[in-house]
């Protein structure tokens, strides 16, 4: 009987230790990636349609798909992007280069002159990061 009690206590202790260790970890998708900062600027000529694209780099590693998007666009502007599948991307320590893995295609309708402070976003469904994009609609670019 004492052996069974001792084995049960050891099992309970090991289970409690594992539970405490696991409770301090974060999910694989949380906090292991970031949207590399680069303030981008676009100039669109007023009164004309315009198509262009933005690029971005998500660095680190992630276990869920990261969706790219845009916020605060000029009225009528559409955007499309391809999801970034689970994986990793790191800055090269030798030359500082980073592979671009995020692309957003933008189509602007004819509009009048104005400056928009938009945001390029990346989200894994748990966390969202964004970087600024200044869109200047001008009479002449």
MOMO-V927847 format. One line per field, one symbol per residue. phi: phi as a letter, one per 40 degrees, with the letter a starting at -180 (. if undefined). psi: psi as a letter, one per 40 degrees, with the letter a starting at -180 (. if undefined). A space follows every 10 residues. Layout:
# MOMO-V927847
phi->???
psi->???
This chain:
# MOMO-V927847
phi->.ccccccccc cccccccccc cccccbddcc gbbacccacb bbbbccgbca baabbabcbh babbcbccab bgcddgcbab accccdiaab ccccbgcbcc bbbbcbbccd accabbccbc bbacgbbbba bcbcbbcbca b
psi->dddddddddd dddddddddd dddeiiideh eeiihhhhhi hhhhhieiih iaiiiihhia iieihhhiai ifiihehiii ihihiiaihi hhddeeihhh ehhhhihhih iihihhgihh ihheedihii iihhhhhidh .
